[in-house]
Amino acid sequence: MNEQTPQTPQPIDLDPTAARFAPTEQVADLGRTHFIGIGGAGMSVLAEMLHQQGVDVDGSDMQQGAKTERLAALGIPVRIGQQADNVRDAQVVVYSSAIKADNPEIVAAAAQGSRIVHRSDILALLMHGRRAVTVAGAHGKTTTSSMLAHILTHAGDGALADPSYAIGGSIQGPDGTTIDGGHAGEGDVLVAEADESDGSFAKYTPQIAIVTNAEPDHLDHYGDADTYRAAFVDHLGHARGAIVVCTDDASALAVLRRLDATSAAHAIAYGTTPREDVGELNGARYVHIAAEREHAGDGAESFILEMPASVAEGRTDAAGDDGTVVRVPVTLAVPGLHNARNATAAIVAATLLGMDPHVAAQAVSTFRGAARRFQIRATANGVTVVDDYAHHPTEIGALLDAARRRYPGATIHVLFQPHLFSRTKFFAREFADALAKADDVIVTGVFPAREKQQDFPDVDASTIADEAGDDASIDVEERMETAAQMIAMRAKPGDVIFTVGAGDVTKMAPVIAHVLEAHAGKDD
């Protein structure tokens, strides 16, 4: 009897940019669908949306958390730990870019012939049959998409009422309650973040595509800034209706100028610079954010949108424009010039969907922010503790600018947790410059997310502090809880402490508040 030579297993292709569903396929065709890493912000939203539409959904995660507990409460089975048996009989297995080809559930899914799809494939599938609005950009995605979902939820009627949305974070409701970032509504609009980190947004075909900025990020995937911007050009080229781009960002302006004539004819630019100073816009119409100011103390942000009449009337092109400008006053409860930009994109998108821009502006005035965006978590011993998701240098700079305007004269302390070793390596200098806007900074250990420390042996918290030099007030403490205690001990009544980063630094706000309360009156 001849012995058979063992066959070498075929490599498993986990290309996030490859579309796995045909345009004719629908959510109802999925069958049992398993999510690997279902507790992730983006994954949990999609799992919940499929569950709301009657799909048999389950998932696994490496640890229990608020998201897994919520999903379990909704009736979605979640197993802690990832093992081959979890995917038994699953027709579809969903992964994110954090999952590698040697994951035991991926290996088992491939062996049993399950359909293995990236999370972006599920989002693309959810867009079928809806007027989808995507929001892409290195930062501002969650807040802008949350604002648009809020506008439609609270002011939309007819087909604009009860939108679906897939947002990688929670939203603060007008009454202070926290609303989850995933909802499968009865209306015909779907609002979604378009994650550019792995190139997967190339497969979306939205009705409206928003780009808040195209500031280079995720260079571990793209290699260089030009390739990164080219991906945005490609993404915008798939929009079926309008394109909305913020030209305050030089990279986004460069993307707009690279659009082909067909795409550019349906583009709307927006920004704080007067039109005559912006330069070439490749034929795009321009919405000017004018008279912007932030009120000290309550942090209210006010401005006036100067819209071409064709935009105010919801037209996707400039046909019939006669130079008339419609002025729309806007007041926001959330502070910062960056939020004026985010709200502008949301108002423009709502207008293009068919809403009166004044109605949209009134609706966004009650928006209290996405969770972890300038979110006040505690006030203890006269010190305010604020939590924010900022994890890119520009985001941090914008956050601290808003903090200075909101709390004039206060000492600003920052506990910063870098997110990704690669981002820390590429932008160490920029992080140091942005953090220098605070009075006192402690940088703690890097949150690795999908990366491994052994692949970046020379990158840690001190990478940023080393770039800052001796004159900057940036200290390093790898142990996060120790860092939280240190920064609390430094604060005095009237000061403000920010916990900043996209990782688990958010857990430190209660720790800081506890230390502040424990030491109340001891410095007198």
N, C-alpha and C positions, 0 to 999 in steps of 0.2 A: 504494500500500500504506500503510495507516494504521499509525502507530507506536503501540505499546501503552504506556500510562502505567505506569511501574514501581509495583508495589504496595509499600506501607509494611509492613515486617515487623511481625507482631503481637508485643506485649510478652510476654516469657516470665515466667510466674508462678512465683515461688519462695517461696511461702507455706509456712513450716515447720509451721504449725499445721493445714494441710489434709491430711486422711487420704487416702492414695493407693491403699490396698489395701482390698478388701472383707473382711469378717470370715471369709468362706469360703476365701479364698486361702491357699496354703501356700508354704513355701520352695521346694518342688519345682517350683512353677510359674514361677520367676523367669527361667530361661534365662541367657544370658551377662550377667553383672552387672559393671559398671565403677564403681570408686570414684574420685572426684576428690578428691585430697588424702588418699590412702590411708594415708599415714604418720602422720596425726593419731592421738592416743591413742584417741579414741572410734571413729574410722573403722577403724583397723587391727584392733580387737577384733571388729567386726562382719564385716569381710572374712574374718578367720580362722574365725569361727563358720560362715559360709556355706560356706567352703571345706571345713570338716570335715564338712559335711552334703552334700557332693557337687556344690555349685553351681560352675559355671565362672566363676571370679572373676579379675579383673585390676584394675589401677589405675594412677594416676599421682600424682606429687608434684613439688613445685618443687625439692626437694633430697633427697639420700640421707641416711639416718640409721639408727639402731638398729632402728626399727620396719620400715622398708622392707627392710633387710637380712634381718630375721627372716622377713618375708613371702616374700621371694624364696627363702630357704632352704626354706620349706615348699612351694615349687612355685607360688607365686602371682606371675605376671608383673607387674613394676612398671616403668613408664617414668618417667624423670626429665625434667621439663618437661611443660607442659600445652599440647596442641595438638589440633586437630580430628580428626586421623587416629587418635588414641588411642581414640575411641569408635566407630569404624567397626564396624557390625554388632552393637553392644551392644543387647540387648533392654531392659535397665534401666541407668540411670545414676544413681548415688547422690552427693548433694552434702551438705555441711554448711553451717551458717549463715555460715561464713567465705567461701564461694564466692558470687560475684555473677553476675547475669544476663548480663553481657557476657563471662564466661569463655568462651574459644574452644571448650571441650569442651561446655559447656552449649548454646551456640549451635548447634554441629554436631549434638548429640543432638536438639535440638528440630527441626532441619531434616530429619533422617532419621526422625523419628517415634518415637524411643526413649521409653520411659517414664521420666520424670525424677522421682525421689523423694528426699525428705529422709532423712538417716540415721535419724531417729526412726521413719520408716515401716518400715525394715528391722527395727529393734528391736521395733516393735509386731507385725510379722509373725512374728518369732521367738517371741513370747509366745503365739501361737495354739496351743492344745492343751497348754499347760503351766500349772502353778501358778506364776504370776509374782509376785515380790516386788520392788517398786520402792523406791528410796531417793532422796528429793528433799530439797533444802535448800541454802541458800547455802554451807554448809560441812559437812563430815562425811560427805558422800555416799560417797566412795571408801573411807574407812576402815570405815564401817558395812557397806557391801555386801561389802567384803573379809572382814570378820569373819564375816558370815553364810555366805559361800561357804566359808570355812575351817571353820566349825562343821559344815556339812553334808558337806564333803569328808572330814573326819577322824572324824566320829562318826555320820553318817547311815547308815541301813540301809534295805533295801527301796527304795521309791520315793524316799526322801530321799537315797540314796547317789548319788554321781557327778552332782552338779547341773551345769546349764549356768550360766554367768555372763558378763555383759558389763560390765566394770568399766574405767573410763577411766584405768587405771594398772596397774602391776605390783604383785605381792604378794610379801612376803618369807616363804618357807617356814620351817617349824620348824627345818630344818637350815641355814638361812642362804641357801639358793638363792633365786633370783628366778623367780617364776612369772608368766607373762603373764596379763593381765587378761581374756582371752577363752577360753572353753572350751565346746564343745558336748558335754554329757554325755549319758549314757543314762537318767538319772533324769527325773522329771517336774517338777522345780523349776527355774525360771530366776530368777537374782538379777541385777538390773540397776540401774545408776544412772539416775535420771530427771532429765535436765538441764532446769532451769527457765529458762535464760538467754534462750531465744527463744520460749517458750510452747508448744513442741512436745510437752511432757509431757501436754498435754490429750488426746492421742489414745490414751494407754495405758489398758488395763482390767485392772489387776493383781488377783490374789487378795488380796494384802496390800500396802498402801501405807504406807510409813514417811515421816514428815517430821521430819528432825533439827532443823530450825529454819526460820523464814521471815523471817529478818532481811533487810530491803530490800537488794537488789543488782540489777544489770542495769537500772538506771533509764533507761538510754539506750533500752531496748526498752519498758519498762512505763510510764515517765513519772512515776509517783508510787508511794508505798508502798502505798496502798490498792488500786490496780490490781494490784500485785505480789501482795499477800495474796489477792486475789480469785482469782487464777490457781491458787493452792494449794487454795482451797476447791473450785474446779471439778475439779482433778486428783483430790482425795480422793473427790469424789462419784462417780468412775468405778470405785472399788474394789469388787470383787465379794464380798469377804469381810470382812477386818478393816482397821482404820485404826490406826496407831501414831504418836503425836505427842509430841515432847518439849516439856513446858510450862515448862521453865526459861527458854525464850526467849519473851519477851512477845508477839512477833509470831505465833509458832506457837500460843500460847495463844489469841490473838485469832482465828486461823484455826479452831481447834477450836470455839470458841464460836459461829462463824458457820455451822457445818455444819447441814444440815437434820436433822430428827428421825430419819429412816431411817439416814443415815450415822452420826450420833452414837451410835446404839444399838449399833454395832459398833466403837466407838472405844476405844482404850486409851491413856491418857496416862502419861507417866513423867517423873520429875524428882527433884531432890535436896531439894526443899522438903517438909516434912511435909504430909500431905493436908489437915489442918485449916487450913493457911496458904495453900493454893493458890487457894482461891476457887471460883467456879462452873466446872464442867467439862462442862456441857452433857450430863450423864448418862454421861460416859465413866468407865470403871474406871481406877484409878490404881495404878501400880507405883512404889514409893518406893525411891530409891537411898539407903540408910542406912549409917551408920558408915563413910563414905568416908575413906580416908587414903592418902597416897603415902609410900613409904619412901625416905628420902634415901639417896643412893649408888647402889643398884641400880634405883631408879625404879619398883619394883613398885607397882601400884595395887590396893588391896583395898577391898571394900565388900560390903554385903549387900542383895540384892533382896527387898523385901517385896511379894509378889504376892497379889492376891486368888485364892482357890482356883480360880475359874472360868478365870482366865488360866493358872495353873499346869497345869490340866487341858486346855488348848488350845481352850477354847470361845470362839467368836467373839462371843458375847453373854453377858450376866450371868445368864442363866436358872439358877436353882438356887443362886445365891450366898448363903451364910449368914453372911458376915462373916469366915470363916476366912482367915487369912493364912499363906502358905507362905514360909518364909525360905530364900533360896538364896545361899550365900556365893560370892563371885567374887574371883579374884586374876588380875591382868593383868600381862604382861611389859612392856607399853607404858605410859608414864607419862601422867599428866594427868587432871584431872576430866572434860575433854571426851571422853577415851577411855572413862571409866566410863559416860558417857551413850551413846556409840556402841555399846559392848558390850551395854548394857541393851536397846537397840532390836534388836540382832542376836539376843540370847537370847530375847526375847519373840517375835520372828518365827519362830525355830526351834521354839519351844514351840507356837505356833499351827499350825505345819505338821505337828505330831505328835511332836516330840521331848520327852523328859523335860527339864525346865529344868536339873536338876542335871547331866545329861549334857552339855547345851549349854554350861553354865558351865565344866565341866572342859575341854571342847574349846577354848574361846576362850582358856584360860589359856596355850596354846602358840602363840598368834598373835603374831608378831613385828613386825607392822605392814605397812601398805602401803608400797611403795617411795616414798621422798622424804617420809615422815612420821616426823620425829625419827630419821632414819637416820644413824647414825654412819658417816662416810665415811673418816676417817683420824684417827690420833693421831701427831703429829710434834712433836718438841722439847717434849714435855710439854703440848702444846695439843691439845684435842679439836676436830675439825671435824665439824659436824652439818649435814645438808641437810634442808630441809623445804619442802613445797609451799605453805605458807600464803600466801594472796594477798588475803585480806579482813581488815579491821582486827580483827574478833573472833577470827579464826583466829590472827593474830599475837599478840594479847593472851594467848590460851590457850596458845600455844606458849611464850611467854616466862614465863608463870606456871609451866608445867611445868618449864622450864629452871631456874628459881630453886629449885624443890623437888628437882629431880634433882641439881643442882650448887650446893648451898648454899655461899656464901662465894666462889664463882668470879666473875671478871670476865666478863661476857657481851658479846661483840661480835656485831654483825649486819651482814651485807652484804645489802641488800634491793633487789630489782628489782621495781618496780611492774608490774602486769599490766593492760593496757588504759588508754588515755588517759582514757576516760570514767569508769572507776572511780576513777582518781587524782583527777580533777576533783571528783567527787561526794563523795568520802570523805577528802579531804586532811587535814582536821582530825582525823578518827578514826584515820587512819594515824599521824599525828604522836603522838597520845596513846598508841597501842598500842606504838609503837617506843620511846617514852620509858621503857618498862619495862626496856630494855637499858641497859648502861653506855656503850656506844659503838656508833654506827650510821653506816654510809655508805650513802646511797641512790644507786643508779646509774640508767642510762637506762631509760626505760619500754619494756617489751616490748609491741609494738603488737598482736600476734595479728591479728584481723580488721580493725583500725582503721588509719587513716592519720594521720600527724603533721599534715599540712596541714589536717585537719578540726579539730584542737585546737592551734592555733598558740601558745596561751599556757600549755600544759601540758607540764611536763617534770619531771625529778627534783627540781628546786628547789621545785616546787609544794608538796611535803610539808614540806620543810625550812623554807620560809617560814612555814608554819602553826605550826611548833614554837617559833619565837621564839629569842632569843639564848641562853637559859639551857639549852636542851636540847643534848645531844651528838649532833647529827645533821649530818653533813657530806654534801656532794654531789660525785660524780665520775661524769660521764656515761659515760666509757669503762670498761667493766666489768672488763676484765683489769687495768687500772691500779688500780681500786678494790679488786680482790682482793689485789693486791700490797700496797696500803696497809694494809688491815686485818690482813694477816698480819704485817706489820712492827710493828704496834702490840701484838700479843699477846705475853704472857709465859707461861712454864710454869705450868700450873694453870688457865689461861684456857680459855674455850670460844668458838669462832667458829661462827656459824650462817650458812649461805647460804639465803636465804629468797625465795620467789616461784614463780610458776607458769610462768615462761618458761625461758630457757636459762641462768639463773644457776647451775643445778646443775652446769654444766661448770666452774665456778670452784673446786669443792672440791679437785680435783687440783692446780690452780694454787696455791692457798693452802698445801696440804701441801708442795709443792715449795719454796716460799719459806721455810716454816718449817724444813724440813730443811736448806736451804742456809745458813740463818743460825743453826743450832744452835750454842750455845756462844759466839757472838760478842758477846752482851750481858753475859757474865760479867766 
